[in-house]
């Protein structure tokens, strides 16, 4: 993973980690060691608990769908254009 970070984001200023892995001290220490001098921080330093990032992302995607707004970035996903993701079907 650290090779991918260095290859894809050679000018990275920091890596923000989230999910259960941030509770693994050995994993975080290894990431910090391998990515030095790039700081490795967990998402709590940026206002969202690491275990809540995925739920927040899905909530944002749901909000975008309900508002009829795109939920993708073509420059990131490779999609041909911005798209509303998902659908809402009444019960």
PAPA-491405 format. One record per residue: chain; residue number from 1; x, y, z of N, C-alpha, C in turn. Coordinates in Angstrom, 2 decimals. Layout:
{'A' NUM {X Y Z} {X Y Z} {X Y Z}},
...
END
This chain:
{'A' 1 {0.81 -1.19 0.00} {0.00 0.00 0.00} {0.86 1.26 0.00}},
{'A' 2 {1.94 1.23 0.76} {2.78 2.43 0.79} {3.42 2.69 -0.57}},
{'A' 3 {3.74 1.64 -1.32} {4.28 1.83 -2.67} {3.25 2.52 -3.55}},
{'A' 4 {1.99 2.13 -3.42} {0.93 2.75 -4.22} {0.77 4.22 -3.86}},
{'A' 5 {0.86 4.55 -2.59} {0.76 5.96 -2.17} {1.90 6.75 -2.79}},
{'A' 6 {3.09 6.24 -2.69} {4.25 6.96 -3.25} {4.18 7.08 -4.77}},
{'A' 7 {3.69 6.05 -5.44} {3.60 6.06 -6.90} {2.49 6.99 -7.37}},
{'A' 8 {1.30 6.86 -6.80} {0.14 7.63 -7.26} {0.10 9.06 -6.72}},
{'A' 9 {0.68 9.28 -5.56} {0.62 10.59 -4.91} {2.00 11.01 -4.43}},
{'A' 10 {2.92 11.20 -5.37} {4.30 11.50 -4.97} {4.45 12.79 -4.18}},
{'A' 11 {3.53 13.72 -4.32} {3.62 14.98 -3.59} {2.74 15.02 -2.36}},
{'A' 12 {2.30 13.86 -1.89} {1.39 13.83 -0.74} {1.98 14.56 0.46}},
{'A' 13 {1.15 15.36 1.08} {1.58 16.12 2.27} {1.28 15.36 3.55}},
{'A' 14 {0.28 14.44 3.51} {-0.07 13.62 4.67} {-0.99 12.50 4.22}},
{'A' 15 {-1.09 11.47 5.03} {-2.02 10.38 4.79} {-2.97 10.35 5.99}},
{'A' 16 {-4.26 10.39 5.69} {-5.27 10.34 6.75} {-5.88 8.94 6.74}},
{'A' 17 {-5.70 8.21 7.82} {-6.17 6.84 7.94} {-7.51 6.80 8.67}},
{'A' 18 {-8.32 5.82 8.30} {-9.60 5.63 8.98} {-9.91 4.13 9.03}},
{'A' 19 {-10.96 3.79 9.74} {-11.34 2.39 9.88} {-10.68 1.76 11.09}},
{'A' 20 {-10.96 0.49 11.27} {-10.46 -0.23 12.44} {-8.96 -0.34 12.52}},
{'A' 21 {-8.28 -0.25 11.38} {-6.83 -0.36 11.36} {-6.11 0.70 12.17}},
{'A' 22 {-6.75 1.84 12.38} {-6.08 2.90 13.15} {-5.89 2.49 14.61}},
{'A' 23 {-6.62 1.49 15.06} {-6.46 0.99 16.44} {-5.31 -0.02 16.55}},
{'A' 24 {-4.74 -0.38 15.41} {-3.63 -1.32 15.39} {-2.33 -0.52 15.43}},
{'A' 25 {-1.76 -0.44 16.61} {-0.56 0.37 16.81} {0.60 -0.05 15.92}},
{'A' 26 {0.76 -1.36 15.74} {1.86 -1.85 14.89} {1.66 -1.42 13.44}},
{'A' 27 {0.43 -1.51 12.96} {0.13 -1.11 11.58} {0.39 0.37 11.38}},
{'A' 28 {-0.10 1.19 12.30} {0.08 2.64 12.16} {1.56 3.01 12.25}},
{'A' 29 {2.30 2.35 13.15} {3.74 2.63 13.28} {4.46 2.25 11.99}},
{'A' 30 {4.08 1.13 11.41} {4.71 0.69 10.15} {4.41 1.66 9.02}},
{'A' 31 {3.16 2.11 8.93} {2.81 3.09 7.91} {3.62 4.36 8.09}},
{'A' 32 {3.71 4.83 9.32} {4.49 6.04 9.59} {5.95 5.85 9.19}},
{'A' 33 {6.48 4.69 9.52} {7.88 4.39 9.20} {8.11 4.35 7.69}},
{'A' 34 {7.24 3.64 6.99} {7.42 3.47 5.54} {7.12 4.73 4.74}},
{'A' 35 {6.25 5.58 5.26} {5.87 6.79 4.51} {6.64 8.03 4.95}},
{'A' 36 {7.47 7.91 5.96} {8.22 9.06 6.44} {8.94 9.73 5.27}},
{'A' 37 {8.93 11.02 5.18} {8.54 12.02 6.16} {7.07 12.45 6.08}},
{'A' 38 {6.27 11.76 5.27} {4.85 12.11 5.16} {4.15 11.72 6.46}},
{'A' 39 {3.49 12.66 7.14} {2.80 12.32 8.38} {1.60 11.40 8.11}},
{'A' 40 {1.39 10.45 9.00} {0.22 9.56 8.94} {-0.62 9.89 10.16}},
{'A' 41 {-1.85 10.34 9.92} {-2.76 10.76 10.99} {-4.04 9.96 10.90}},
{'A' 42 {-4.75 9.84 12.01} {-6.07 9.22 11.89} {-7.11 10.31 11.73}},
{'A' 43 {-8.25 9.94 11.19} {-9.28 10.91 10.81} {-9.86 11.68 11.99}},
{'A' 44 {-9.69 11.19 13.22} {-10.22 11.93 14.38} {-9.57 13.30 14.50}},
{'A' 45 {-8.35 13.43 14.01} {-7.67 14.74 14.03} {-8.33 15.73 13.08}},
{'A' 46 {-9.22 15.22 12.23} {-9.89 16.06 11.23} {-11.40 16.08 11.43}},
{'A' 47 {-11.84 15.68 12.63} {-13.24 15.87 13.00} {-14.17 14.69 12.78}},
{'A' 48 {-13.67 13.53 12.39} {-14.56 12.38 12.23} {-13.86 11.13 12.76}},
{'A' 49 {-14.57 10.45 13.65} {-14.01 9.23 14.24} {-13.72 8.20 13.16}},
{'A' 50 {-12.59 7.52 13.24} {-12.21 6.55 12.22} {-13.27 5.49 11.94}},
{'A' 51 {-14.00 5.06 12.96} {-15.01 4.02 12.76} {-16.29 4.56 12.14}},
{'A' 52 {-16.40 5.86 11.99} {-17.62 6.46 11.44} {-17.46 6.96 10.01}},
{'A' 53 {-16.28 6.87 9.44} {-16.03 7.42 8.10} {-16.89 6.73 7.05}},
{'A' 54 {-16.95 5.41 7.08} {-17.74 4.69 6.08} {-19.22 5.05 6.18}},
{'A' 55 {-19.75 5.10 7.40} {-21.16 5.46 7.58} {-21.43 6.88 7.09}},
{'A' 56 {-20.50 7.79 7.36} {-20.66 9.18 6.91} {-20.64 9.25 5.38}},
{'A' 57 {-19.77 8.45 4.76} {-19.70 8.43 3.29} {-21.01 7.94 2.69}},
{'A' 58 {-21.58 6.87 3.25} {-22.84 6.35 2.73} {-23.98 7.33 2.98}},
{'A' 59 {-23.96 8.02 4.10} {-24.98 9.04 4.37} {-24.89 10.17 3.35}},
{'A' 60 {-23.66 10.57 3.03} {-23.47 11.63 2.02} {-23.97 11.16 0.65}},
{'A' 61 {-23.64 9.92 0.29} {-24.11 9.39 -0.99} {-25.64 9.34 -1.03}},
{'A' 62 {-26.27 8.94 0.06} {-27.74 8.91 0.12} {-28.31 10.32 -0.04}},
{'A' 63 {-27.71 11.27 0.63} {-28.17 12.67 0.52} {-28.06 13.15 -0.93}},
{'A' 64 {-26.94 12.87 -1.57} {-26.77 13.28 -2.96} {-27.84 12.66 -3.84}},
{'A' 65 {-28.14 11.39 -3.65} {-29.17 10.71 -4.44} {-30.52 11.35 -4.21}},
{'A' 66 {-30.88 11.58 -2.96} {-32.18 12.18 -2.64} {-32.32 13.58 -3.24}},
{'A' 67 {-31.22 14.29 -3.37} {-31.25 15.64 -3.93} {-31.03 15.64 -5.44}},
{'A' 68 {-30.88 14.46 -6.02} {-30.67 14.37 -7.47} {-29.33 14.90 -7.92}},
{'A' 69 {-28.35 14.86 -7.04} {-27.01 15.38 -7.35} {-26.05 14.22 -7.60}},
{'A' 70 {-25.01 14.45 -8.40} {-24.02 13.39 -8.65} {-23.31 12.98 -7.37}},
{'A' 71 {-22.95 11.73 -7.32} {-22.21 11.20 -6.18} {-20.84 10.70 -6.57}},
{'A' 72 {-20.38 11.05 -7.75} {-19.07 10.59 -8.21} {-18.24 11.76 -8.73}},
{'A' 73 {-16.96 11.54 -8.81} {-16.04 12.49 -9.43} {-15.40 11.76 -10.61}},
{'A' 74 {-15.82 12.06 -11.83} {-15.27 11.36 -12.99} {-13.74 11.36 -13.05}},
{'A' 75 {-13.12 12.42 -12.57} {-11.66 12.47 -12.59} {-11.04 11.43 -11.66}},
{'A' 76 {-11.81 10.96 -10.69} {-11.33 9.95 -9.75} {-11.77 8.56 -10.18}},
{'A' 77 {-13.04 8.44 -10.58} {-13.61 7.11 -10.88} {-13.37 6.64 -12.30}},
{'A' 78 {-13.09 7.59 -13.21} {-12.93 7.22 -14.60} {-14.26 7.16 -15.36}},
{'A' 79 {-15.35 7.51 -14.70} {-16.67 7.52 -15.35} {-16.68 8.57 -16.46}},
{'A' 80 {-17.58 8.41 -17.40} {-17.67 9.35 -18.53} {-18.26 10.69 -18.12}},
{'A' 81 {-18.89 10.76 -16.98} {-19.48 12.01 -16.52} {-20.02 11.86 -15.12}},
{'A' 82 {-20.48 12.99 -14.58} {-21.08 12.97 -13.25} {-22.41 12.21 -13.30}},
{'A' 83 {-22.68 11.42 -12.29} {-23.90 10.61 -12.25} {-24.51 10.61 -10.87}},
{'A' 84 {-25.86 10.60 -10.85} {-26.58 10.34 -9.61} {-26.44 8.84 -9.37}},
{'A' 85 {-26.03 8.48 -8.19} {-25.78 7.07 -7.86} {-26.93 6.53 -7.03}},
{'A' 86 {-27.40 5.35 -7.39} {-28.47 4.72 -6.63} {-29.84 5.23 -7.02}},
{'A' 87 {-30.84 4.70 -6.35} {-32.23 5.09 -6.60} {-33.03 4.84 -5.33}},
{'A' 88 {-34.17 5.50 -5.25} {-35.07 5.32 -4.12} {-36.36 4.73 -4.66}},
{'A' 89 {-36.77 3.61 -4.08} {-38.02 2.95 -4.50} {-38.96 2.90 -3.31}},
{'A' 90 {-40.17 3.47 -3.47} {-41.11 3.43 -2.34} {-41.52 1.98 -2.03}},
{'A' 91 {-41.75 1.73 -0.78} {-42.16 0.38 -0.34} {-43.55 0.06 -0.82}},
END
